[in-house]
Amino acid sequence: MKFTKVLLGLLLVCLVFAVSGCEKDGSSGTNNQGKQVTDIANKQRNSTADHMEIKVYYPNNEATKLIAVKKEIKAEGNTKYRGAIEALMEEPKDSNLTAIFPKQVKLLGVTVSGDTAKVDFDKALVEKFNGGSTGEEMLVGAIVNTLTEFSEIKKVQILIEGKKIESIKGHVDTSQPLARMDDLLK
């Protein structure tokens, strides 16, 4: 009877060691395996093919420069360009930055042909925009610089309901595609 109890005790101790997966350094294998699984999951989430990190540009509160803000967007095909503009249209989280789009504006689409992106908004962009010459320059610069963050885009054409416009409020010529506006960047 004593022999059976000792044998059961030894088996129980062996079972505990086997289940806990002790390693040479005395740490539990379960914790390391759990950490490895978590690390792998984090790497997969951060490097998925359907998402990417981009920069969008908001004016600072003094409207003297555009400031880059990193955002994550969907990266599937041409939807990444739309995602970039939609991210730009969101309110900035940083209180030192200013939202530049009127809230009523809707993005109708973004297409790319060659090295030029055409970004199409509804007429609310023209009708509801209240900025003066500086505000208009910041708005146009934010759109152009955000889209030219993509290496394949060199110029941006702003459209209203599918048509070219001379300008949004008469201060910045938008009748032709615009190149990156580095002079507005901080």
C-alpha positions in Angstrom: 0.0 0.0 0.0 2.9 2.4 0.9 4.6 1.5 -2.4 1.4 2.4 -4.4 1.1 5.8 -2.6 4.8 6.6 -3.3 4.4 5.5 -6.9 1.3 7.6 -7.4 3.1 10.6 -5.7 6.0 10.3 -8.1 3.7 10.0 -11.1 1.8 13.1 -10.0 5.1 15.0 -9.6 6.2 13.9 -13.1 2.8 14.8 -14.5 3.1 18.3 -13.0 6.6 18.8 -14.5 5.4 17.5 -17.9 2.4 19.7 -18.0 4.3 22.8 -16.8 7.0 22.3 -19.4 9.9 23.4 -17.2 13.0 24.6 -19.1 16.7 24.7 -18.1 16.4 28.3 -16.8 13.4 27.4 -14.6 10.9 29.5 -16.5 7.7 28.0 -17.6 7.4 27.1 -21.3 3.7 28.0 -21.3 4.5 31.7 -20.6 7.0 31.8 -23.4 4.7 30.0 -25.8 1.9 32.4 -24.9 4.3 35.3 -25.5 5.4 33.8 -28.8 1.8 33.4 -29.9 1.0 37.0 -28.9 4.1 38.3 -30.7 3.2 36.5 -33.9 -0.4 37.8 -33.7 0.9 41.3 -33.2 3.3 41.1 -36.1 0.6 39.7 -38.3 -1.8 42.5 -37.3 0.8 45.2 -37.9 1.9 43.9 -41.2 -1.3 42.7 -42.8 -1.5 43.2 -46.5 -4.9 44.9 -46.2 -3.8 47.8 -44.0 -1.0 50.3 -44.2 0.3 53.3 -42.3 0.2 56.7 -44.1 0.7 60.3 -43.5 -2.1 62.8 -43.8 -1.5 66.6 -43.5 -3.4 69.0 -41.2 -2.8 72.7 -40.9 -1.5 73.9 -37.5 -3.7 76.2 -35.6 -1.9 79.3 -37.0 -2.4 78.0 -40.5 1.2 78.6 -41.3 2.3 75.0 -42.0 0.9 71.5 -42.7 1.8 68.9 -40.1 2.1 65.2 -41.0 0.0 62.8 -38.9 0.3 59.0 -39.2 -2.9 57.1 -39.7 -3.7 53.5 -40.6 -5.9 52.8 -43.6 -7.1 49.9 -45.7 -4.6 49.2 -48.4 -6.5 47.2 -50.9 -5.9 48.3 -54.5 -7.1 51.8 -55.3 -9.1 52.0 -52.0 -5.9 53.1 -50.3 -6.2 56.5 -52.0 -9.8 56.9 -50.9 -8.9 55.8 -47.5 -6.1 58.4 -47.3 -8.6 61.2 -48.1 -11.2 59.9 -45.8 -8.6 59.8 -43.0 -7.7 63.4 -43.9 -11.4 64.4 -43.6 -11.6 63.2 -40.0 -11.1 65.6 -37.2 -7.5 65.7 -36.0 -7.0 64.3 -32.5 -4.2 66.8 -31.7 -5.6 70.1 -30.4 -2.8 72.0 -32.1 -4.1 71.0 -35.5 -7.2 72.2 -37.4 -9.8 70.3 -39.4 -9.8 71.8 -42.8 -12.9 70.2 -44.5 -16.4 71.4 -43.9 -18.4 68.7 -42.1 -21.0 68.5 -44.9 -18.4 67.5 -47.6 -18.7 64.1 -49.2 -15.9 62.3 -51.0 -17.3 60.9 -54.3 -14.2 59.1 -55.4 -10.5 58.9 -56.1 -9.0 57.5 -59.3 -5.5 57.3 -60.5 -4.4 57.5 -64.1 -0.6 57.3 -64.7 1.0 59.5 -62.1 -2.1 61.7 -61.5 -4.8 61.2 -58.9 -8.2 62.7 -59.5 -10.1 63.4 -56.2 -13.8 64.1 -56.6 -15.9 65.9 -53.9 -19.5 66.9 -53.9 -20.4 70.6 -54.3 -20.4 71.1 -50.5 -16.7 71.6 -50.7 -17.2 74.8 -52.7 -20.4 75.9 -51.1 -19.6 75.3 -47.4 -15.9 76.1 -47.3 -15.4 79.4 -45.3 -11.7 79.8 -45.4 -9.9 82.7 -47.0 -6.8 82.6 -49.2 -4.7 80.9 -46.5 -7.4 78.4 -45.6 -7.9 77.5 -49.3 -4.1 77.1 -49.7 -4.0 74.8 -46.6 -7.0 72.7 -47.9 -5.5 72.2 -51.3 -2.1 71.6 -49.9 -3.5 69.0 -47.4 -5.2 67.1 -50.2 -2.2 67.3 -52.6 0.4 66.4 -50.1 -1.6 63.6 -48.6 -2.1 61.9 -51.9 1.5 62.5 -53.1 2.7 60.5 -50.1 2.1 57.6 -52.4 5.2 57.3 -54.5 3.3 56.5 -57.7 1.3 59.8 -57.4 3.1 63.0 -58.6 0.1 65.3 -59.2 -3.4 65.7 -58.0 -6.5 67.1 -59.8 -9.3 68.3 -57.6 -12.8 67.8 -59.1 -16.3 68.8 -58.0 -18.9 66.3 -59.0 -16.7 65.0 -61.8 -15.7 68.4 -63.2 -12.6 70.5 -63.1 -13.0 73.8 -61.3 -10.9 77.0 -61.5 -10.6 77.2 -57.7 -12.5 76.4 -54.5 -12.9 80.0 -53.4 -11.0 82.0 -56.0 -7.5 81.9 -54.4 -5.7 78.7 -55.6 -5.8 77.6 -59.2 -7.1 74.0 -59.3 -7.9 74.0 -63.0 -4.8 71.8 -63.6 -3.2 68.9 -61.7 -1.1 70.2 -58.8 2.3 68.8 -57.8 3.4 68.3 -54.2 3.4 71.6 -52.2 6.6 71.1 -50.0 6.7 74.7 -49.1 3.7 74.2 -46.9 5.2 71.4 -44.8 6.8 71.8 -41.4 
